[in-house]
Amino acid sequence: MRYSGFTMSRNSDRPSRRDQAEFTRNTARYVNKRFNVSNPFERVLILLVIAVVVGVMVGVVLPKISPEVGELTGEYAASGPAADVLETLRVDDAQSKDGYDRDLFGYRETDDDGDGCDVRDEVLARDLEDVTFTTPGGCQVQSGVLHDLYTGKTIDFVRGPQTSSAVQIEHVVALENAWQSGARDWDTAKRYEFGNDMYNLLAADGEANSEKGSASAAYWLPTNADFRCEYVARQIGVKDKYDLSVTTQEKRAMLAVLHTCPAQEIPAE
């Protein structure tokens, strides 16, 4: 059987040696014809291009797939206030999500200021511009404009069964991540406090929030690169506030981001 110019053996998915040799000869003839490698100058030029490509791969790709290379190249070296706080967080690589239930955090089940609205409307009123309310003097948000930090998009929010999901309320440190990194040991009151803490909540593009799920910084970062430093710094601030741990992978991912912004502060509450 032939595949991509090779004759395939009946009992093997590899081309025969004869076809491999023929393919090599044809490739060499094409390269000689296309690039005139008999010319010493062009031969040196091609070698230089190959060296540059290899250098880029070593400098950019390898640190991403090999933690050891990342350490050697300084990928995980960061300084500044946020990096300093990160260094104080506990590292726990034996985290477990056993027993996790989102309802244990009582999200939207509290009303700390007694105005009759839950934390979703509080965050919408804080994060949206040109806000209107369902009733004059009320607290339920009817509409507004979100300049989404995660994607950089501008979203026109309108309250309604088919439209409200365009803007969701995002836990910067996801509830499941918090459970794995220490919240499983809290009492109900502290979990409810965390689940409704506006310091850990942002209005965000619905699709981006769904895409993130419960991922830590090791597996998800905002597509808006300009917000990544502040995003990671806020996660560090939340974990510091609630004495939550990080994994080794998570810490490295945070350091790689903070490496690009050495003056990054922890966002204020």
N, C-alpha and C positions, 0 to 999 in steps of 0.2 A: 504494500500500500504506500502511496506517496503522500507526503504532508509537508507543505512549505518548501517544496523543492527537494525533499529527502525521500529515499525509499525506506519505509518502515518495515522492520522484521515482523513476521506474524506473531511471534511470542515476545516481542519487546516493543516498548514505546520509544526506543532510541533509534536514530538513523544508523545505517551501516557505516563501517569504517571507510569504505570506498566513496560513499556519498559525502562523508565528512571531509575527506581529502579533496574531493571535487569542489565542495563549497568553499574551502579555504583558498584553493587556487583561483576560483572565480572572484572571491572577495579581494584577493591580492591584485588581480588584474584590474578590477574596478578602481581600487585605491590608486594604483600606479597611473591609470588613465585619467582619473578625475583630479588628482592632486599633483601629478607629475613629480612623484617623490624621488625620482632620479636626480632632481635638482637639489644640491646640498642645502641651499638657502631655504627652500620650501620644506625640506625634511626637518631642519632645525625649527622652523616656524610651527610645524605641526606638533613637534615634541613640546614646545613651549605652551601651546594651547592645551595639550593633554595635562601638562604639569599644573596649569592654572585650575583646570577642572578638578583634578585630584585634590589640589590644595583646598578648594572651596568645600568639597565633600568632607575632607578631614576636619576642617575648621568649623563647619556649620552642622553637617549631618551627624557625624559621630558623637558629639557631645549630647545630642538629643536621644540617641539610642544606647549610649554607654555611660552610666553614672561615673565610672572611673575616669573616662576621657573628660567628662564634664568637670570633674574635680581638678584635673591637670590643667585644663584650659582656663580655669577661673569662671566657668559658667555659673557656678553656685556661690560665687563670692559677692557679697553685698554689704553695703554699709549704710548708715543713716538711722534715724529714729525708728522706723518701722522694722528694719532688719534687726535692730537691737532688741526690740520686744519679741520678735520671732525667736531669737536665740534663748529666750526665757521659757518658751512653751515646752511642755513635756512631749517627748517622742514616744509613740506607742504603735508598734507594728503588729499588735495582736488584737486589734479592734474587731468587734463582732456586732452585727445588726440583729442578733437573736432577740426576740421579744419586742422589736420595734413596732409601734403603731402611731401613725400621725395624730390620731385623736388624743393621745396621751399628752400632747402639748397645748390642747385647748385653744387652737388658733381661731380667732374671731369670736371667742366665747367670753371675752372680758370687755368692760367699759370703764376704764380707770378714771376718766374725767366726768362720768355720769351724764353725758350729753345725749345718750340714746343711740349713739353710733358705735360700731365696732372698729377695729384697727384698720380694716381695709379702707373705709372712708377717710379715716384720719391720715393715712399715707397718701391717698389720692389728693386730698386737699393740700397736703404739703408739697408733693412732687409735681403736680400739674400746674400749668399756667392758664390764665383766662378761665378760671373755674366758675361754674354756675352750680347752684344747688337745686334740689327738687322742690324745696319750699323756701320762701324768704326767711332768712335767719336760721335755717335748718343746717344739718351737717351731712346729709346724704348728697354725694356729688352726682350731678346730672351730666355734666360735660366738662371738657377741658382739653388742653394740649400737652402731650408728653414729648419732651425731647429725650428720647430713650438713651440712657447711658451705655447700655450693653451693645446696641447695634448702631447708634448714631442716627437712627431714623426719627422722623417727627410723626407722631400718631395722634390723630383727632379722636379723642375718647368720647363716646356717647353711651350713657347707661341704657341697658336693655338686654333682653334674653339672647339676642343674636349678636350683640356688639360688645358687651362688657368684657368678654374674654380677650379682646384685643390688647387690653392692658391688665396684667396680673400683678399680684403682690408677691414679691420674691424674697425668700429668706436667703440672705447673702451667705451665711453658713446654713446649709440645708438642715432640716429637722433630723433627717436620718443620719447625716454626718455628725450632728451634735450628739445624737443618741450613741453612736459608736465611739465618740471621743470623750464621753463622760456623763452625758445626761441620763443614761440608763440608771445611774446611782442617785439621781435627785428625787426629791419629794414632788408631789403634784404641784404645789405652789410655785416652786422654782421652775418647773417645766412650763407652766402657764406663763410665767413672767418672760421666759425666753421666747416662747412661741408668739408673743405679742409685743416684743420689745422693738420699738420703732428704730432703734439704732441698727438692728439687724434686718430691717425691712426696706425695700425699694420698690417703687412702681416700675414695671419693666414690660418690654414687648412680650406678648403672650407666647409666641413661638420660641423666642430665646429662652424663656423661663422653662418651657416644656422640654426643650433640648437639653438644658442643663440637668434637670431632674435633681438627684441628690449628690451629684458629682462634686468632688473637691477640686482644688486648683490643679491637682495632678492630672485631671482628666478633662477639665473644661475651663476655658477662659473666655471673656467677652470677645466678640468679633471686632468690636471697636477697640483697637490697640491703644488708643489714647487714654482709655479708662482702666486699663489693666493694673497699673500701679496702685491707683486708689482702691480698686476692687480688692486686690490682694491685701492691701493695708487695712481695709475695713474687716476682712475676714480675720486678720491677725488681731485687730482690736476687739472683735467679738470673742474670739477664743481666749484672749487675755482676760477680758472682763468676767468670763464664766469659767475660767480655769479648765478649758478644754484642750485636749492633746492634738497633735498632728502626727501623721505618719512620715516616714523618711522620704517617700516619694512626694508627698504633699509639701513638705518643707523644701525639698530641692526645687520643686516647681515654683514656689513662692520666691525663693532666693534668685532663681533665674529671671523672674520678672523684676524684682527689686534691684538686680544688677544694673538695670537700665535707668534707674531713677534713684540715685544715692541720697537725695535730700527728702525722700518721701516720708511724710509724717503719718501718724495714726489719725484718722479722721476724728474730729471732736464729736461728742454726743449732742 
